[in-house]
Amino acid sequence: MVMLAKDIMTKKVITASPNEKIKKIVSKMEKNGINEVPITGKNNHLKGMVTYYDILDFTRLDPEEKVASIMMMPPTAEPETHVNHIIELMLKTGVEALPIVENGKIVGLISDYDILKKMINNSKIKKLKVRDIMEEQIKILKEDDPISLARRVMRYNKWPKLPIVGADGKLSGMITSMDILKAFYNMPKEGIGRQDRGGDSISPLTLPVKSLMRKNIPEVHPKEGVNVALKKLFDARLKGVPVVDKDNKVIGLFERWHVLDKILEKKFKEGVWLNFSGFPLSVETIELIKEYLSSDIRKMKMICKDLKNIDIHIKKLHGATPEKWNYEVYIHLQRKAGKGEVVTSKDPWYGYNLMFTLQDAFNRLFSQLERKCNKK
């Protein structure tokens, strides 16, 4: 059955105007259990969108500032757009909720929740186990770690949540980016971290993560079905949770977002997955990068025939100008499932031109790959 955007989109969209204050946007997110708010002008015309990542990413953001200062224009789709194309746009750009527009006006919104809720009994999903898609290399916090550490890890890795363990190493809770936003921008006057006993102000950043962590989170195990785990997330209104073993030790992170990959299973034309994370890129930019790097990917594929994933993490450095370094790039080359990593950039590459920086990174990784294969 052909599924179109109009078939599953949420029609009652929570929006905001460009002049609304950031603290009000955070309040809307918390009240409605959402992480993205479209910004609209007259006659409901789409002006942009703001996500919790955008707010979390600014170090000295004033809660009284207008949201127009940080909103960005997201990719959009029309009511007749096929859901597979919606998923492709989400995966390419990192936008987890896509505005559906008609004649410039927003008429709906599609999130990963809307898609997965409709496709939870999809044959591909029902065959999957949590261990097939969980993220294993994650940062685990201790209860007394400061919130500043959680915020820094979330910003740099685009992880919206982090598991927290007690002294015994077992899972004790989880902290999300929304929890941190609430502490900063939606805190009552008598709330946590306002003043110490002497009356001096205390930043929430200095508090331990256990002061904000969520304790009652569903248990998800590696051997259970993805559809079962998704149902737990839906019931708890969560985007993801830590995965634990039989001893309640954290072994990974299960995210709704990761399931979208398995639904689409769209490969790069050379038979290699090309995954982008970090700094959001437009669909046009991603296509340009793929074309620009296609010959490099073919060369890598010739040396390493079981090359499966090329993960590219891009960060745009704050306060950069055209005369200074303003891109930071990490690249990981992954072999097919079960065969591990081929080469990874232990240190980032820096550059003021994204294409040149990527080219330099690929050239050096190609040399590392050659040396590694020649040794064998």
N, C-alpha and C positions, 0 to 999 in steps of 0.2 A: 504493500500500500504506500502510495506517495504521501509523504507528510510535509506540509508547508508551514511556514512561520505562523500564518493566521490560525492554524489548527491548534497550536499549543501556546501561543503567546499570552502573557498576562496583560489584560486590557486596562485594568485599573492601576495605572502607573503612578507611583509617588514621585513627584517632581519638585523642583525648587527654581526660584528666580536667581539671576546672576547677582542681585543685590542682597541676597540673604546671607547672614553671618555664618561662619564656619561652625560655630558651636550649635547653631540651630540645625545644620545639616547632620551633624553627629547625633543630635537628639532624634532626628527623623530616622536615621539608620537604626538606632537602638530600639526605638519604639516599634518599628515595623519589621525588625529582623532582616534588614537588607544591608548590602555592602556597596551598592552603587546607586547614585541618584542622578537622573538626567536633569540638565538645566535647560529651561525653556523660556522663550520670550513671548511676544504677543501671539495670540491665536495658537498657542501651544507649539510654536516652531522650535525645533531643537537647536540649542545654542552650544551645547557641550555636555560633559558629564564629569562627575567627581566620584572617586572611589575612596575607600578607606586607605588604600595604599598611597594615594595622592596626599592625603592629610598626614599620614604617619611619616611620610618621607621628608617633611619639612621640619627642620630642627627647631626653629624659633617662630613657628607659626602663631599669629595672634588669633585667639578664638573669636575676637570681635571683627576680624577682617572679612571682607566680602568674598564669597566663593568664586567670583569671577576671576580672581587673581590666580587660582590654581586649577580651574577646570580645563579639560582637554576635549577635543572633538573625537569621539569614538567612531569606529567603523559602524555602518548601519546596514540594514537590509529592508526589503519591502515585504508586505504581507504574502506575496506569492513566491517568495524565496524558499527553495528546498531546504529542509532542516540539515541535510549533510553539508550544504554550503555554509550554513550558520555555524556548525561545529568547526568547519575549516577556518572560518574567520576568527573564531574564538581562540583556536589553537595557535594560529599564526600571530595574533596580536596580543594575546594574554588578557583580553577583555572578557570577563566572566559573565557579563550581562549585556546583550546587544539590543540597542533601540531599534524598533521597527517603525519606519517612517513612510508616509504617503504624502507626496507634494510638500515635503519639508516639515510636515507636522508629525509629531510622535503619536502613534496609535497603539503601541504596545511595547512590551519588553520581553525578551527571552533570555533566561539564565540557564546555567547548567542544570539547575534543579528542575526547571520546566521540561527539559529534554529527557533527563534521566528518569523522572517520575513517569513519563509516558513510555519509556523504553526499558523499564526495569525487568520486564520479562522477555526482552530481546534474546534470541538464541545465543548470540555471541556472549552476552553478559552472563547468562545462566551457566555457561560452561566454565567461566572464570572463577578462580579462587583469589582471595585477598593477596596471597603471596605472589601472584602473577603480576600485580600492578603496584604493590605498595612501594614506597620510597624508603630505602634502607639507610642511606647515608644522610642522617639528620642530626641536628644539634639537640642534645638532651640537657636540660637545665636542672640544677639542684634547687631545693626549696629556698635557700638563703641567697641565691644569685640575685643581683639587683635587676630591677625592671629595665634599667638602661641597657643591660646586656641583651635582654630579650628583644627590646626595640631595635637594637643595632643588628642583631642576627636576622630579624624579620625584614628589615629594610634592605640589607645587602643581598639576601638570598631569596627574597620574595616569598617567604614562608609565612602564611597568615596565622599559624599556630605552632606552638612548641610544647612537647611533653615535659613534665616536671616529675622528678623522682625524689624519694626521701632518702634518709641516711642508709637504708638497707638496699638501695638501688632499685626498689620497686616503684611502679607508677603510683603517684599520689594525686596527680591532677594535670591540668593543661591550661595554658594561657594563650589568649588569642589577641590579634591586633585590635579587635573591637574593645576588648577589656582595657587595653592601654589607652585607646582613644577616649573611652568613658572617664578614665582617671584624669585625663588632661582637660577635656573640653566640656564634660557634662557632669561635673562634680558639684554636689550641694555644698554650701558654705561650711557646713559642719563635717564635710566628708573627710575621707582618709588623706593624710599627708598634707593638710593645710598648715598646721602649726605644730611646733613642738611644745614642751611644757613651759618653756621660757617665752612663748609667744612668737618665736621666729618662724618664718615660712619654711616649709620643707617641700622639696620637689618630689613628686611621685616617682621620679627616676631612681631615687636613692633607696626606695623601699624594696623589700625582698619580693620575689615573684609569688611566693605563697600567699601574700596579702591580696592578690588579685586572681589567683588561679581558680579554675572551675574544678570541683571535686566529683560531682555526680555525672560522669561521662560514660557512655556505653562501652562495654568491652568488645573488642574486635580481635579475632584470632586469625593467624595466617591460613589455616586450612578451611575456613568457612567460605561459603559462596559469596561472590561479590553482590549478588542481588539481596542476600540476607543482610550483609553489612550496610548496603545502601538504605534498606528499610530502617535500620537502626539510626542512621544519620538523619533521615527524613523525620522520624519520630522525635528526635532530640533537637531538630532544627539546627544541625551542624553541617559544615562543609567538609569536615574531616576529623579524624581521631587517631591517637596513637594505636599501633598494633602491638599486642603483648603476647608473650609465650605462656606456657602453663604455670610458670612461677611468677607471673605478673611483671616480668622484665620487658622493657620497651625494646622492640626489634625493628620498628619501622613506623611509617605514617601512611594512613589510608585516606586518600582525598577523592571526593566526587569528581574533581577536575580530571584526574588520571584516567577515569573510565571513558571519557570522551575519545581518547586516542584509540581505544579498542573498538569503539563503534565505527569510527571512520576508517581506520587502517589505510590511510592515504600515504603512500611512500613517495619520496623524492625520485625523480625520473631515473636516477642511477641505481635505484634499489637500496638507497640509504636514507634513513630518517634524518632530517635536518631540523633540529629542535632549537627554538629561541626562547630565552627567558631574560628577565631583568628589565632593561629599558624598553618600553613599548614601542614597537615598530609598525608602520602602516603595512597593509597587504602589498602595496606597490613596492615599498622598500625591500620587503622580504623576497619578493619575486626577482627584484634586481640583484640582490645578494646571491640568490641561488644561481642565476645566470652567470654572474661575475665569477663565482667559485666553481662552476661546473667542471672545468678542466682539472682543477686541483683535486676535486672529489673523485674524478675518474682515475687519476694517477694513484690516489690512496687506495682505491678499490682494487687496482691491479696488483698492488703489493700485498694488501690484506683482503683476501677474497671474502672473508666472513665478517667484514666491517658492516655494522648494522646502524649505529647511531652516531651522529655528530651533534653534540650538545654545545650550544654557543650561548654564553651568558654575557650580556652587555650592560655596562653601567655607565651612565653619563654623569661625570663628576660635577658637583655643585660649584657654582661660582666661576665656571670656566668661561674663557673668551676664545675667539678664533686664534689668538696668538699663543694659547696655552694648551697643554694636554687636556682633552675633555672626554675621552672615551677609555674605558677599562674593559678588556676582553679576556674571558676565560674560555678555553675550548677543551672538550673531553671527547675522545674517540672510543666508542664502545664496540666490542665484538658481539656476536650473536649470543642469545641467552645462555647463561651457564659458563661462558668462556671468558668472562671478565673484561677488564679494561685494557685497551691497547696502549694508548698514550694520553696523558693529561697534562695540561699546562699548570704546573705547580705554582708558578707566579704569573700574574696577569701581564698582558701586553698593553701599552699605553700609546695613544695617538690622537691627533686632532682631526684626522679624517677617518671615518669609520671603515670605508672600503680598503684603504691602504693598511689600516691596522689589522683588519681581518686577513688581508693578503699576507702580511708579514707573519702573523700567527700561524697560518696554514703552511707557509714555506718552512718555518722552523719545525713544526710538528711533523711535516713530511720527512724532513731530515732525520728526526728522532725515530720515526717509523721505519725508515730504511735501515738505520743502524740496528734497530731491534730485530728486524727480520733477517739481516745478514748474519747476525750472531747465531741465529738458529740454523 
